[in-house]
Amino acid sequence: MEAAVGDLMATELRLGLPGTADDDQPQMKATVPSTPRGKKRTTDTDAVEDAAAEEDSKHDVEAAPPVAKAPVVGWPPVRSYRKSCFQASSKQATKDEAPSSNTAASAAANTTIGSFVKVSMDGAPYLRKVDLRMYKGYRELREALEAMFVSSNNGGANLSEFAVTYEDKDGDLMLVGDVPFEMFTSTCKKLRIMKRSEATGLGSLRQ
Amino acid sequence: MGRGGSRAAPAAAAPPWHALPDEVWEHAFSFLPSASDRGAVAGSCHSWLRAERRSRRRLIVANCYAAAPRDAVERFPAVRAAEVKGKPHFADFGLVPPAWGAAAEPWVAAAADGWPLLEELSFKRMVVTDECLEMIAASFRNFQVLRLVSCEGFSTAGLAAIAAGCRNLRELDLQENEIEDCSIHWLSLFPESFTSLVTLNFSCLEGDVNITVLERLVTRCRNLKTLKLNNAIPLDKLASLVRKAPQIVELGTGRFSADYHPDLFAKLEAACAGCKSLRRLSGAWDAVPEYLPAFYCVCEGLTSLNLSYATVRGPELIKFISRCKNLQLLWVMDLIEDHGLAVVASSCNKLQELRVFPSAPFDAAEQVSLTERGLVDVSASCPMLESVLYFCRRMTNEALITIAKNRPNFTCFRLCIIEPHTPDYITHQPLDAGFSAIVESCKGLRRLSVSGLLTDRVFKSIGAHANRLEMLSIAFAGNSDLGLHYILSGCKSLKKLEIRDCPFGDKPLLANAAKLETMRSLWMSSCSLTLGPCQQLARKMPRLNVEVMNDPRRACPLDSLTDESPVETLYVYRTIAGPRSDTPAYVQIV
């Protein structure tokens, strides 16, 4: 593996834009190409990856690091339809299997694996689905929802006329934004974008 | 030909063959098996062009933007069956943002006007609305076959329109669509007098269906051959449905899990025993292994088995598959592991297609023991194996070379090593040698997906040897522009090229611009492309649509882009329709 890395470095493998710094993570962990989009996605999990890197140096060079990786969009190439089946089955599997093969890390990973949730918007004819893992925080999520639902057809309307709410594990309707983003992604089952006029009693709806 | 009748007619000679009336040619052309044959005769001369296009019954539009719907309908006025495909293949993996395009509506509208006798319509990766489905139900009095694959945008309300309006419907085939559940009891809208159904596939529907209505429908459609249920149908209902349709040839089970009850097992077993014609089996989500033996009686006759959603492990799975001695198609999860594939290799000698899907694609740790060995075993023992899709976590050049030697008859070879840049795990070398062996040996290879650590060298081999290759998928591979150049300057039959996360720039595109017009489409995402050369390409090749796509979440007004601005995604395709007018804000046609 190291020999291969050396060869690649010699041929100046660059996946990024001209001018961006090379991704200096060792190739064996390089699931994320060094495009800006990829870099954005790793910052949250850098701490996890650094810890993994320390562990890795003790293992065989060619072994894959035994922690959950920052997800690369659309890789491995499994149909999103199939992904939602895996959610159900992997959660099932971890419930049924003996705890021996489940580290805390992979248990944590299981809550973020398969975070496709339905998004409904009042007045929209059909629902969409988003993968909550794709977003670093609330702002990115809001931007994505805007891009999805508030198209140029609506004449430049934006999400400030709507309240973004979600249904949590207990089935309660909650306002998006109160809890840390990671907690939100692990408890959110469904998203619902409702008209401000309907969202009475939810207090001040800050951006 | 032509002169045969001249002896009987005294003065008037029979027309020379090239002056025969169109009807004769139309009849002759009806024997041509493939669309490409028909295309070839249409290109020969004007009279054949005229005769061919007026008698074309089946039309496949592989890229909905390659031609305008109204032009297609006008050109082929006698079409009875049409298939239209929309979004690029990588849309399946979430690489195409929402609202990209591929609306079915213009096609349905054009067909409604120009093809009133249309009988079959098939859409793949397109946005099909309820209005489209209503239009279909209202416009074609002899409509028989509706097939929707990987589509979105419609709900059960649209299905209700089809059920209510299509009196002669034979096939309703819904494969892996995103269907909104409006809780409309669409099944009940098939009239009581309606008995023509041959195929009913609603496996991708997420909501409940009225099972009583379904049972009545199944009972009265005596010609029903394919029935694929969704996850809402419990096991005991499956048994009674199967009992009502013993003539079934293809069955997709619903929710297969239930606590084990001997009564239910006996019911299921008895129902299956009545199915003498069952050849294809799928479904089995959350399958409880204890119930699998209920299907043992049909195993011998099965030619196709899709357990790729079944999270069944170990012995039960292997016992089941080993009884299926006549399998031609097997789709399974990697839970089968190497030793399971060894059993497949020895039991299923007629296997033609194998797909092994990952059960935990996003986990870093190797949880199942599925390696290159499973594929080597199957390729060694199954002489008719020609199509493979294999997800695994490790591979060696030696294994690939062995596989290539065993199976020169591969037509489709798709290997996905889950971790990008994974080298040969024994020698730590790139997998260039292995994939080169595949393309050199498998002279009939039409489709190839490569993965693992790969340098430009492998693309040199592919370009030089893969002469029949029509579709190539590349991810996280190559070193430089040379890699792409090898492909575009070689690969004589290439139609579709899709690339992601490779260090390829725009120079090979400009150098091989003419090649792009011989291909259906090119997709490049997360490579090293910039805007200026893409615009240059578009100027050079007016019959290509060069679409540049950036991340819709990035607020980046397209006016502020310069020649050096990076291009996140490039999608190039040949077209006679010119630039499309339905691009979203994040797509620019340069």
Interface residues (C-beta under 8 A of the other chain):
Chain A: M1 E2 A3 A4 D7 L8 T11 L13 R14 L15 G16 L17 P18 Q27 M28 A30 T31 P33 T35 R37 G38 E62 A64 P65 P66 V67 A68 K69 P71 V72 V73 G74 W75 P76 P77 V78 R79 S80 Y81 R82 K83 C85 F86 A88 S89 S90 Q92 A93 S101 S106 A109 I113 G114 P125 Y126 L127 R128 K129 D131 E140 E143 A144 A147 M148 S151 S152
Chain B: F90 D92 F93 G94 L95 P97 P98 A99 T129 D130 S150 E152 G153 F154 S155 E176 E178 E180 C204 W285 D286 S308 Y309 T311 F357 P358 S359 A360 P361 F362 D363 A364 A365 E366 Q367 F391 R393 C416 I418 E419 P420 H421 P423 Y425 H428 Q429 P430 L453 T455 S473 A475 F476 N479 S480 R500 D501 C502 P503 S526 C527 S528 T530 D551 P552 R553 A555 E564 P566 E568 P584 A585 Y586
